[in-house]
Amino acid sequence: MSDPQPFSLRSIAVPAFGPSLLFGLGEGAILPVIALSVRDLGGSVALAALVVTLIGIGSLVSNLPASILTTRYGERWAIVGAGVWCALAMAICMLMPHLAAFAIGVFMIGMASAVFNLARQSYLTEAVPFHYRARAMSTLGGVMRIGLFVGPFLAAAVIPFAGLAGAYGVGVVALILSALLAAGMPDLPGERRAAALAAAAHAASDAAARPPTIRGISSSHAKIFLTVGIGVLLVSAARASRQAVVPLWADHIGLDAATTSLIYGLAGGIDMLVFYPAGKVMDRKGRTWVAVPSMLFMGAALLAMPLTHSAGTLLLAALMIGFGNGISSGMIMTLGADYSPAAGRAHFLGVWRLMADLGSTGGPALLSGATALFSLAAGIFCTGLVALAAGAALWYWIPRTARHPAV
């Protein structure tokens, strides 16, 4: 089916995807050195691990406030504000040699990530026609991953001359550039949004003067959150856990650090190569054509991983995980955009992202708990079952709740 509107992703590539690339680069530069910074400031290993989790906690608790900020100030200025706030947070981490201040700075980075991610998703949902939506969201997720991949290398080039502070300096520069680039983003089509809001207000005669609220959106879309939303939660749990299982199992079977890093890097390379073709398939064939296979690949690879016993067999499993994760790039954002209403979109996406972040927090916790109670193999096996459950939930619920025809 051809697109009724002439449109090219290239026409919005720099303003729409540039800030995400730079934001990812800034985060990637500082993520590997947060724990080391805590140790340099006198913190214990346990405290260093706790501080690292503050990014996720900051994002988790800020999803709903992010929807309020985005609704009030608009997507463009929410993105700009998130970039400035994140640059300020990294400057605090770089310049204030106190553990408490450093921890606050890390928490602020998580807050900024929540606002940035929600606003950029909402912006693309408005700016890109539906027939290009999955490609746009997959590209958005892909360029963020590229930034996260490149950032540590830039930091590594600076650290020998400036110490750990140099990594945060790279982050500050990247985030300021991201905010400046976002400030030049084209305005959203205000007429379309105004018309949608007017139609929603007319349909609800008793609420004509009241804008949508988080509580109202949660109630009116409860069926979506409790069906496809649960699938998204499970997807996030499996995807978050995958980052730990490869190095942990490599250590378990006695591989050295260099071999482990090579396996992890090759899997990451596959991850970054397939995001755009996957988005194209979602646009042309429908969401389930990618959502379900991505989880089947990950689930099968995770179930097989405890059976691997060498670098070669572990590499095959890791590549399958990387492929499954790569084709799912942008999938959660695409589904969120599909189901989000024109009136109250930011609030819907705030709840959607909250569910995804709950999965990202719960997945590694499940892996840790099952490993502590039974064994690492049992923990990885449970993670594989979560991935298969995610695929089953999306296979069953997406076609039954779809708001848009498959294309």
N, C-alpha and C positions, 0 to 999 in steps of 0.2 A: 504494500500500500504506500503510495507516494505521499510526501509531506505537502500539505496544502499551502504552506508558507515557505518562501525561499529563505533559507537560514543556513549558516555555516558556523560551526564552533570556532573556526579561526577568527571570525569577526569579533568574538569576545574573549579570545584566548588570554591575552595579556592582562586585561583588567579583572577577569573572572578567576583565572587560574594562577596568575603571578603572585598575588598575595598569599595564596595557600602554599605555593612552593617555598616562598621565603619564610612563612611561619613554620613550616615543617623543617626547613633548614635550621632555623633558630632553635627549635626544640631539640632537633637531632644533635646540635652542637653541645648542648649542656646535659642531656640525659646520661651519657656515660660517666660524667664527672661529679654528679650530685653526691653519690655515696663517698667518693674520694674526698670531696670538699668537707663533708661532715667529719670524716676521720681526721683531716688536717686541722679542723677546729676543736678537736679533742673529744669527739663523740665516739661511742662504742660501735661495734659492728651492728648490734641490734638496733641502736638508734639510727644508724645510717640507713638500714633497711626500712625503718619506720618513716623517715623523712622522704625517701623515694616514693612511698605510697601516697604522700600528701598531694601529689599531682592528680592522681586518680580520685582521691577524696574531694579535692577542690573542685574538680569537674563534676563529680556526682552531685554535690550539694548545690551547685550553681546552675544546673540545667533549667530549673523552673524560673529562678530569677533572670536567667539569660533570655527567656521567652518574653518576660515583661519588659526588659530593656530594649529588645529588638522591636517589640510592638510599639513602644513609646518613641524611640529615636529613629527607627528604620534600619534596614539591613546594612546599608553602606556605612552609616556612622557607627553602628554597633561593631562592624568589622574594624573600622579605624580605631575606635576606642579600645577594643580588645588588643590590637597590636601595640598601642601606646602603653596600656596597662601591663602587658607581658614584658615589654622592654623595661619598664620601671621595676618590675619584679626581678628581672635578671640583673639590673643595676644594683638592687639591694643585695642580692646574693654575691655580687662581685665586690662591693665596696664596704659592706658592714661585716666586720669580723666577729660576729656573735652568733651562736647557735640559734637562739630564739629568733633573731632577725632573719637568719638564713632560712629557717623553717617557714616563717611567714612568707618570705619571697617565693619559696617553692609552692606553697599553697596558692599564692596569687597566680602563679603560672597555670595551675589547674583551673582556676576561675576564668582566666582569660581564654583558655582552650575551649571551655564550654560555650562562652559567648561567641567566639570566632566560628566554631564549627556549626553552631545552630544558625547564625546569621548568614554564613556563606551558603548553607544548604537552602535556606529560605529564599535567598537572592536568586540562586540558579533555578529554583522551582518556578519563580515568577518570570525570569528572563529567557528561559529556553522553552521552545515548543515541546509538547508532550512527546512527539515522535523522535526527539533527540535527547530526551531526559536521561535515560539510562547511560547513554554515552557520555553525557555531561557529568553525571554523578560519578561514573566509573573513572573518568579522567580526573575529576576533582580528588577522589581518593587516591588515585595513582600518583599525581604530582605531589601530594602530601607525603606519600611513602618515599618518593624520590628525594624529597627534601630531607626526610629523616635519615635516609641512607647517606646522602652527601655531607650532611652537617658534621658528623663525627670526624670525617677526613679533614674538613677545614679547621676544626678545632685542634686536631692533632698537628696540623702545620703551624699553628700559632702557639700552642702550649710550651714548646721548647724555649721560646723567647719571652713569653709573658706569664708562664706558670698556669695554674688552673684558672686564674682570673681571665686568661685569654679566651677560654671557651665561652665564658659569659659575655665577653666583649664581642665575639662573633655573633652571639645570640642577640645582643642589643642592636647591633648594626642591621642584622637581618630583619628584626621586628620593626625597626623604624622605617626601613625601606618598604616593608609589607604595608604598614599603615599609610605611607605616602602614596604608594601605588593604589591602594584601596580607595583613597580619597578621590582619585580620578575615575572611579568606576562610573559607567553611565547610569542615569536614573532609571528606576524601574518604571514600567508602563503604568502610570498612576491612574489613567482612565479605567483600565481593566480592573484594578484593585478597587477603585471607588465604586464601580458598577457592581462588583461582587458584594461589597459591603452593603450597598443600598438594597440589593436583592435580598440579602440575608435579613436585613432589618425589616423589610416589608413583609417577609414570610413570617416573622415573629412579631406580630402587632403589639404584644404586650411588652416587648423588649426593644422597641425602636430606639430608645434613648440609652440603652445599656450595651456597651461593647462586650464581645466574648470574654469569658474568664477561664482561667485554668480549670476551675472546678466544673464549670459548665461544659467545656470541651471534653474533659475526662468522662463526664457522665454520658454525654451524647454519643461519644465514640467508644464506649466501654467494650462493645463487642469486638471491635478491631484490636484494642489493646489486649484483650483476653484471648485472642485467637492468633492472628498474625504476630501480634506483639510478643506473645510468649515464644513463638518461633524465633523472633529476632533476639530475644533474651538468650535463648539457647545457642544461637549462632555466635553471639558475642562471647559467651562462656567458652565455647570451643576455640574460637580464634584467639582469645587472650591466653588460654592455657598452652597453645601450640608453641609460644615463644620460649617456654621453659622446658618442654619435654625433650626437644632435640639435644640441648647441652646436657641435661640430666642423664638421659639414656646413654649418650656418648661417654660420659664419665663412668657410668655403671658398667659398660662393657670394656673399659680400659683404654679408650682413645685419648691421645694427647691433646693439648689445648689448640695447637696449630691445625690438626686435622678436624677438630670440632668446629673451629672458626671457618675453615674452608667449606665444610658441609653446610653450615648455617648460611654462609654467604651465597653459595650456589642456589640454595632454596630461596633466598631472598631475591636473587636475580630472576628466577622463574616467576616469582611473585610480581615483579615489576614489568614483565614483558607482555602479560596477557590481559591487562585491565581494559584496554580499549576494545579489542575483539569481543570480550565478554559483554561489554556495554552494548555493542552493536547487535549481538545476538538477542539481548533482552529487549532492545527496541523493536527488532523485526519479528521475533518469535514469541515473545512474552517472558515475564519475569521467572516463571518456574523452570524455563529451559536452562537457566544458570543457577538459580537459587538452590534447586534440589541437587544437581550434579556436584556443585561446589562442596556441599556437606557430605555427599556420598564419598567423594574423593578423600576429604579430610578424615571422615570416620573410618574408612577402610584402611587408610595409611596408619592412623593411630592404633587401630586394633592389631595391625600387623607389626607395629614397631617393637613390642616386647619379644617378638620372635626373631628380630635381627640380632646378629652376633659379630658383625664386622663393619668396617668403614663403608664397604660397597653396598651392603644390604641396607644399612642405615641411611646412606645417601639416597637410595631409591625411595625409601619411605619419606624422607625429608622433602624430596622433589615433588612427590605426590601431594604432600601437605602444602608446599609452596604454590603448586598449581591450583589446588582447591581454594586456597586463601586468595590467590591472585584474581581468579575469575569472579570471586565474590566482592572484589573492590567496588565500593559504591552501591552495593546491593541494599544495605540497610537504609542508606540515604534515599535511594530510588523508591523503595517501598514506602518510606515515610512521606516522600513528596507525593506519591500516588494517592495515598489515603488522606492527606491533610486537606482540610477545608480552606477555601479562599478567605473566609472570615474566621479569624482565630488561628491562622496557620502557625504562627510562631509558638502559640501555647501548645498546639498539638505536637509540634516537633520537639518542644521542651520535654513533654511527657515521654515521647518516643525515644529521645536520647537518654532520658533517665532510665528507661527499661534496658536499653543497650548497655549503659554503664553499670547497672546492677548485674547484668550477665558478665561483664568484663571483670567485675570484682568477685563474683561468685565462682567463676570457672577455676581460677588459680586456687581459691580456697578449697574447692572440691578436690582438686589434684593433691593439694597438700594434706588434706584430711585423710583421703583414701590411702595415700602413701604412708602416713604416720600409723594408721590402723592396720594396714595389710602389707603392701609393698609398693615400690615404684611401678612395677609392671601392672599392678591392680589399679593404681592411680591413672596411668596412661590409658588402660582399658576403659575405665569409667569415662574418661574424656572422649574417647572414641564413641561410646554409647550416646553421650550428649550430642555429638555432631550428627549421628544418625537420627536421633530424636528430633533435632532441629530440621533436618531434611524432610522427615515425615510430616512434621507440623506444617511446614511451608507447602509441601506437595498437597496436603489436604485442604488448607485454609485459603491459600491465595486465590485459586479459581472460584471459590465460593463467596469471597468477599470483594473481589476485584471491582473497582469503580470505573476502570477504563478497559476497552477492548484490547485484546492482544493484537500486536501489529507485526 
